[in-house]
Amino acid sequence: MACFWYMAATFEDNIYDTWVGNKGVVDLVEEKKDYVYFNSCYWAFQTVSTVGYGDFTMTTNTEYFMCLIWMFFGVNFYGFIVGNVETMISNLAGKE
């Protein structure tokens, strides 16, 4: 997802109007690609883990759509995990 997050920015006509150009103090447009990829991985991890510090700003419709998809995936993933743990605990409690 980190690769898609950066790729969405490169599709825009003006990359300064995307998260790459709006990343606060650091101008990621002029940075090396590995540093930009590191930031993309950071965004993907904080979004899917539902932490979301707010240091990445979505500015295009593509970025909003990708964030929605990734947040939906993260919430369903955690819901699945919690549901499975609950089922395992209730199965153990029923065997006693």
N, C-alpha and C positions, 0 to 999 in steps of 0.2 A: 504494500500500500504506500510505503514511503516513496517508491519509484514513481507511482502514479501521481502522488501529491506534487512532486517536482515537475513531472511531465505536464500536468495540467497548467502550470505556470508558464511553461515554454510555449504552449499553444497560443497564448495571448499575443496580441500585436505589440503591446507595451508591457514588458515584464515588470516595470516599476509600479504598475497598477495591480500587481498580484502580491501574494504573501512574501515572495522573495524580495520585492522592492519595499515592502511595508513592515519589515521585521524589526522595527524599533531602531535602536542605536546602530546595530550592525547592518551594513549594506551587503546583503548576500549576493547581489548581482556581480560584484567584482571579486567575490571569494572563489577559492578553488572548489571544484565539483565535489570532492570528498567531504569538505566542511558543510556544503549545502546538503549533501546526502545524510550526513550526521544529524543535521537539523530536521530533515524530513523523517528520519527514524525516531527522533525525539518527539516530533509531533504525532506520529503514528502510535507510539507507545503511550503517550499521555492521553491521547484521545480514546484509544480502545480500553485503557484502564480506568476511564471515566474521571481522571484527575483534572485535566484541562486547566492549566494555570492561567490561560488567557493571554499568553505571550505571542500567539499566532493569530493573526487577524485574517479572516476570509474576506476577500473583496470582490471576487467574481462569482457568477452563478455556478460555474463548474466547481469551484472550491467549496461553495456551500453544499452542493449536491454530494461531493465526495465526503465531506464531513458528516452529512446525514447518513450516508451509507455506512461509513466506518463506525459511527456511534451506534447505529442500529445493530451492526454486527457485534460490537462490544457488549451491549446490553443483553442481547440474546445469548452470547457466549457465557456471560456470568450467570444469567438466569438458568441456563442449561446445567452449569456446574453446581449451582446451589440446589437445583431440583434433584440432581443425581445424588448429591451428598445427603439431602433430606430423605430420599428413597432408601439409601443404604442404611441410614440410622434407623428409620422406621422398620426396615426388614430385620435388623439386628435386635431391636427392641421387641419385635413380635416373636422371635425365636426363644426368648428367655422364659 
